[in-house]
Amino acid sequence: MKVLVIFAIASIIMLSGLVRPVSSQMMCAGGDEAFHFTVSDIVLIGTVTEINPSTNTERYDYITFDVKYPLKGLGNVTDFTVATYQGGSYSYDFKINSEYLVHANERKGVQYFTDLCSANQLLKTEKDVEDMKDKLLEINTPPPLKQKQYGLALHAIKCKENLVLIQKYDGTPACVTESTKQKLIERGWTSKDNSILKIGTSTNCMTLEQSKETAPFFKIPTYLPEGYENVCSQSGTPSESYIVYHYQGIPYWNIPELISDGAIFIYQVDEKNIVPAEKLETLGTAEQRTQETYDDVMNRNPSLYPQLIRINGILAYAVDSCPDCGIQTANFTDGTFVQKSTSTETKIKFIDENGVNYMLKTTLPLDELILVAESLQ
């Protein structure tokens, strides 16, 4: 079976700093095999059997592979035709009868596209082929936190065989055995009896009264935008509280998606009960820490337009929502530092006189979230 596909450029992420030169005209993104495997839609190992130039103005060479190992996105394809640029600094120089590792990413307007930055590799010996195949099969399921760094949604994160995916109340993913999952549930580390793969069947929500029984310290807002009400709360320990307010019911517990959908999320943590006093003293005063947060954001990403405001007299850090003001970063084991623009939520952070740390998030305007924060009691 032959499938005609045009490969998309794998280096779709803007880099800051670390890049590797490949020609005087071009710079390519770094990244180890795990990074390129994860961000690619198609990965294969195969031998070039044909190279045919395009017959129109596309300026592509069409390369047919005898696919030995369809590692990702191909099913049981045996013959596979891809395209690369004809000549120039962006083209990849495929050779007849040579064996390669090939990566692909989807691109709007065509299906797929490959070039010199797609991390394709010439595999010179059979040992190279088998070693690469074994390595990629091993990293097919990298650690869950690394998958999250690569930008995968929580429901798309995969675990290795015989492990299940769970989610801590703060959204942190982990892969554990079934028996370990049950122990973590008993300790309040993860939700009820469901892994994240089944999260759509249960939100594991508490009422505010139930949360207060576990974490009596937290405050509740007396002001909410019209139509909003408490739809879920969770308190896994006596020192933490998560509350969600929304104008509709929620089918799952996934904080980033709920915030994007218009929810108001309030996280409160009683630091004095979880951080040793001597350690807490080294962190500085509440105002110093808030100022440091503001200064850090101003240095790293001033396009967020961070603000210092007062919530009932307490210094607070705040940002308003923005579709492309944020910067998402990821650090990889080979030293690569990846950075790209992303949307940001409205956010307020402050620490009160009792050492309780507050973080409020939503996509509503900042003025609205300020009213919510000022009404906490």
Buried (B, 14 or more C-beta within 10 A) or exposed (E): EEBEBBBBBBBEBEBEEBBEEEEEEBEBBBBBBBBBBBBBBBBBBBBBBEEEEEEEEBEBBBBBBBBBBBBBBBEEBEBBBBBBBEEEEBBBEBEEEEBBBBBBBBBEEBBBBBBBBBBBBEBEEEEBBEEBBEBBEEBBBBBBEBBBBBBBEBBEBBBEEEBBBBBBBEBBBBBBEEEBBEEBBEEBBBBBEBBBBBBEEBBBBBEBEEBBEBBEBBBBBEEBBEEBEBBBBBBBBBBBBBBBBBBEEBEBBBBEBBBEEBBBBBBBBBBBBEBEEEEEEEEEEBBEBBBEBBEEBEEEBEBBBBBBBEBEEBBBBBBBBBEEBBBBEBEBEEEBBBBBBBEBBBBBBBBBEEBBBBBBBBBBEBEBBBBBBBBBE
